[in-house]
Amino acid sequence: MKLAYWPGCVSRGFTTELHGSMALVAERLGIELITLDRANCCGAGVIAEHNQELADTLNARTFALAQQTGLGMMNICSTCQGAQSECQQRLDADSAYRAHINEVLAGEGIEYVKDADGFENKNFLWVLVEDYGLDELKAKVTRPLAGLRVGPFYGCYIVRPKYRLGYEEHPNRDLYLETVIEALGGEVVDYDGSRKCCGFPVITMNRETSLRQAGTHIGDALDQGADCLVTPCPLCHLNLDMQQPEAAKVVDRDLGLAVLHLPQLVGLALGYEPKQLGMNRHIASTEWVGERLAGVPA
Amino acid sequence: MAETEQYTLQVRRFKPEEEHGPYWQEFDVELDPTLSVLDGLLQAKDRDDGSLAVRCSCRAAICGSCGVKINGQSTLACLTQIGEAHESANRRTPDGETKPIVVEPMGNMPVIKDLVTDMESTHWTKIRRVTPWLLDDGDPPERERIVPPESMVDITQTIACIQCGACVSACLSMEADPEFIGPAALAKAYRFVGDPRDVETRERLYDLAQDPHGIYDCTHCFACVDACPKGVAPMDQIMRLRRRAADDEEIHDRNNGRNHERAFVKIIEKKGTLDEALLLQESYAPGVKGKLIPKPSAIKGLVGSLPTAARGLRTGKMRSLPKLIPGVHPKLPGDAQERVKRIYEHAEEHGTEINLYITGEEEVEPEPDEEEFSQPEVSPGPKESE
C-alpha cells in the first residue's frame, strides 16, 4: 500500500511523537508514505472563518499536490480531516468555483480534479479499517494489548457533520476506534465523552469552558475504569494531555490518565516499546500503560 | 398493510410530585418500522401508562414540539423512524442480545415531567437575549421596505428554524458553560445581522463579540449541525457572525477571538504551516515584540498558559526554548511559501463565499445511457430488451 501523506502541522510541532510513531507503524504495516512536504496548513476551520475562499484554495492546493502523485491521500489529524472535507465539499459542488480556484493553482502547474481516479482523503483510522483491513492488522499484532482498558476519543471533526464525512457510504466510521482497539487485543471502555468536544478550539478564548470539557471527559473515562484514552486528533491530544493538569484544577479532581495517539496504540501492539513511540514526551504519565503491557512479550 | 415489529423503548421518566428522582422504565410497543419513535411513545402512553408525558403536535417535523434525545442523539421524535432507532441502538450489541431504544428528555434544559422540558428558562430566555426582532431606522415606510431579493437569500437558512431546541440540547459548549448564548439564539441573531433592513448591525455584533458567553464561546464541535432537523447549521451562522464582527466591523473583542483568528491567518501566510508557540503568543499579545503592550485580559491569558508551556519544555514536547521564539519554525521548501502567498492575494481580493444550503450541489451530468433511460418509457419492458 502506498499513499500521499499529509502529516499536518501539530504532528510536526507540539506532538512530534505522533509524526514519529506514524512513521514507525507505517513501516511495520508495510504502508509506504510519500510526504506532501510542500503542502500547507488546512486552516483548522479558523481560516474558513476569516475567508472561505482562502481556506478552499489552500486545501485545493494540498489535494492537487496529492493528486500529482496519483495516490490516495492520508492524514493523521481529525481536524485536518474535517476542515479539508468541508472545503472539498464546496469545491466538488460547483464547477465554476472550482475553475476559479484552479486558475490560481495553475501558476504552480497543478490542478484539483473532482473525482480523480483513486483520490480520496482519509484519516489513518479510516485507512486502517477500510483499506488496510482489520484482519490484516490482526495478523501483524505481535503483542496483543490484553487487559488494557482503552477509551476511544474521536475528535469532533471526524464524526460530525455526518452528511459531509462519508457516513452514507461508511455508516460505522464513528465506531472504528472501538473495532481497532478490539483488533489490537485491547478492551473498549464505553464512557460519556468519547464523541464529545475536547474544548481545544476555545482554549485561548474561553479557557474555563475549554478545560472543563477536557477535564470532564477524562474524569468520565477514569470513572469507567480506563487505563488510557486513544485519539486520532493531535489537537484533542493537546487539550486532553498537555492541558490535563490545568483541566484537573478546573474540574477540581485528580486526573492522571494517559492519552495515546492512534499510531502509538497500534505501535504498542506491533511490538514497539513506549519510549520508541515517544510516550515519554507526554504530560500525563504513560508509565501505567507500559507496566500493564510489561508482562506481555513483544 | 406493512408488517409490524416489536420494539422496546427505555424511557427516562421523572415525576415532580414524587420524591424519588428520575428513573428508567421500559415499554414494549408493536408497530411498523417506518413509523416514528413518537408513534411508539404515543402507543405506550395509550396502552400502558397514560401518565407518560411527551409534548407533540404536528407529527410532521413542522411544529418543533417533540424534541428529545434518542440513543443520545438530540432530534425530533416524529422525524426518527423507530426501525432505524432500533438499528442505531444495536450497532455494537453482541449476537443474540437486543438493546432497547433509549429515549430521554432534551439536554441543557430543566425537566418538567418525563420527556417535557422547560423551554422557557433556557431556550426562550436566550432567544430574547439577542433582540430577535428588526431594529429599523424608526420611520415607518408608507408601504413595505423594499430590498433586492438576493440580499435576503443569505438569511433564508436561519429563517428555516422551527425553534425545537434540538441544537440547544446537543450543544457541547453549553454543557460546559450553561451561560453560553447557544446555537439557536445565535442563529437567530444572524437572521437580523444579515438582514439589510436592520440598522443596528454593528451594535448587535459588538454585543455578541464582547459577551464572554457569546460568539467566541462556541467550540466549533458541529453537534448543533447534526442535531438540527431543518438544516439551519447554527454553527455555520456563528462562524458568519465571527467573520462579520472580526473582519467586516473589525471589533476588538475582549475574548481574544479576533486576535486568535488574525494571528492564525497571518502565521499561515508567512510560514505555510502552523507554529503553535507563535500562535499562542500572537493571540494574546499581537506585535508584543515591537511596541504594543498587551491588554490586561490578554496578559491574564498569557500568564494562564505559562504552566502548560513550562511543562511542555520539561518533557521535550516543546523541543527547546528557541521553539518559543518566532522565526525558528521552518518555512515550506522551495517556492511553496511564495505559492501560498499568491493564494492569499487572490482570495483576499475575491473572498467568494458559497452556502451549499442555498446553492445546492451541482447536478452531475448523467452518463449518455442514463439519460436515455430517464426518457419516458413507451413500454415497461426491461432496458436490455430495447
Interface residues (C-beta under 8 A of the other chain):
Chain A: C9 V10 R12 G13 F14 T15 T16 D37 R38 N40 C41 G43 A44 G45 V46 I47 A48 E49 H50 N51 Q52 E53 L54 T57 L58 R61 G82 Q89 R90 D92 A93 D94 S95 Y97 H100 V104 G107 E108 C156 Y157 R160 P161 K162 N172 L175 E178 K196 C197 G199 F200 P201 V202 T204 M205 N206 R207 E208 T209 S210 R212 Q213 T216 L238 M242 Q243 P245 E246 N280 R281 H282 I283
Chain B: R91 R92 L172 S173 E175 A176 D177 F180 P212 H213 Y216 D217 C218 T219 H220 C221 F222 A223 V225 D226 A233 M239 R242 R243 A246 D247 N255 N256 G257 H260 E261 R262 F264 V265 I268 G272 T273 L274 D275 E276 A277 L280 S283 Y284 G301 G304 S305 P307 T308 R311 G312 T315 G316 K317 M318 R319 H329 L332 P333 G334 A336 R339 V340 R342 I343 Y344 H346 A347 E348 H350 G351 T352 E353 I354 L356 T359 G360 E361 E362
